[in-house]
């Protein structure tokens, strides 16, 4: 059985976007909080950019959640 090599990256991207929308902040605001460029953050959310563990931590901190929350599917979320 083949698995999607980008499944985790897609999950992280979706979780970032969901949390950002829950907080009602723009990509620009989140990028500022995480000290990233808005273009880079946009690429992450669109699953066009890879990100490091350090970047996951910075984004999680900016979203006010533990980093591991970005790596877990939500109960109503399908991959």
N, C-alpha and C positions, 0 to 999 in steps of 0.2 A: 504494500500500500504506500503510495507516494504522499508525502506531506508537503505543504506549501512552505518553501524555504523562507518566506517573508511573513509567515503567520504572526509571529511575535511582534514584528515591526508594525504590522497592520493593527494589532490589538493595542499597542502603545499609542499609536496615532489616534485611534478612535477614542481611547480613554482620555487622552489629552483634550481632544475637541469636546467631548461630552462634559468634562469637568469645567472647561473654560466657559462653555455655554451656561452651565449651572451657575457659575459665578457672575454671569452677565458681563464678561470683560472681552475686549477685542483681542485679536492676535497681537496687535501693536502693544497693548498694555501688558499682556503676558510676556511678550518678548522683552519688553523693558524690565519687568520684574525678574526675569530669568537671565538678564544680561546677554541676550541673543539678538540677532537681527530678525526683523519681522519676516524677511524673505526666507531665512533658514527655518523659522518656526512654521511658516506656511508650507514649505516643502516637507517638513516632518508630518504635519497634519494630513497632507495629501499623499502620504506614503511614498514620497519621491526622494527622501533623504534618509540616510542611516544616522543613528545617533549613538553616542557612547554612554556608558554607565554614568559618567560624570554629568553628562547633559540631561539624562533622565532624572538624576538627583536634583539638578538645578531647576528643572521644570516642575518637578513634584514640590519642591520647596516653594516655588512661586505660586503654585496652585493650593498650597496649604494642606497637602496630603503626604502620607508616607510613599516613598518611591515604589514599594511593592504593590501599591494599589494600581499603578499604571501597567503592571505586568499580569494582572488577573482579570479574567472575564467577569463582567457583572452578571448577576443571576439571570437577567432577561436578555443577555447579549449573545448572539450567535456569531461564530467566526466564519 
